[in-house]
């Protein structure tokens, strides 16, 4: 559930930053799963070079969430983790 909700939320953030839906969705899926290029504006021919700085940062955070695994990353944001 965390995986799907993260993909939806991060895709909506990229769509809000004026990236088309296909490019935004495929960029987030490619970043969170570390699978390589996406489709359309983030495809193999253009890669991620046409993105704005904000979009690049969103994809960078998404890659970190995918690499560190979602559960481990979200534990850092809980209060009980920092109380010990």
C-alpha positions in Angstrom: 0.0 0.0 0.0 2.9 2.4 0.8 4.4 1.7 -2.6 1.3 2.5 -4.6 0.4 5.5 -2.5 3.9 6.9 -2.9 3.8 6.4 -6.6 0.4 8.2 -6.8 1.5 11.1 -4.6 4.8 11.7 -6.3 3.2 11.4 -9.8 0.7 14.1 -8.8 3.5 16.3 -7.6 5.3 16.0 -11.0 2.0 16.6 -12.8 1.5 19.8 -10.7 4.9 20.9 -11.8 3.7 20.9 -15.4 5.0 17.5 -16.6 2.5 15.5 -18.6 0.9 12.5 -16.9 2.6 9.8 -19.0 6.1 11.3 -18.4 5.4 11.9 -14.7 4.1 8.4 -14.0 6.8 6.7 -15.9 9.5 8.8 -14.3 8.3 8.0 -10.8 7.9 4.3 -11.6 11.4 4.2 -13.1 12.9 6.1 -10.2 11.2 4.2 -7.4 12.0 0.8 -8.9 15.4 1.8 -10.3 14.5 0.4 -13.7 16.0 3.0 -16.1 14.3 5.4 -18.5 10.6 6.1 -18.6 8.3 7.1 -21.5 7.7 10.3 -23.5 9.8 13.2 -22.1 11.8 10.9 -19.9 12.3 8.2 -22.5 15.6 6.7 -23.6 16.2 9.4 -26.3 15.8 12.4 -24.0 16.4 10.8 -20.6 15.8 13.2 -17.6 17.7 16.2 -19.1 14.6 18.2 -20.0 13.2 18.3 -16.4 13.3 21.4 -14.2 15.4 21.5 -11.0 12.3 20.8 -8.9 11.3 17.8 -11.0 14.9 16.5 -10.7 14.8 16.8 -7.0 11.5 15.0 -6.8 12.9 12.1 -8.8 16.1 12.1 -6.7 14.0 11.7 -3.5 12.0 9.0 -5.2 15.2 7.1 -6.1 16.3 7.3 -2.5 12.9 6.0 -1.3 13.3 3.1 -3.7 16.9 2.3 -2.8 16.4 2.5 0.9 13.1 0.6 0.7 9.9 2.5 1.6 9.3 1.0 5.0 12.8 1.9 6.2 12.5 5.4 4.8 9.1 6.1 6.4 10.2 4.9 9.8 12.5 7.9 10.0 9.4 10.1 10.0 7.7 8.4 13.0 7.8 9.9 16.5 8.5 6.6 18.2 11.7 6.1 16.3 13.2 9.3 17.6 12.0 9.0 21.2 14.3 6.1 22.0 
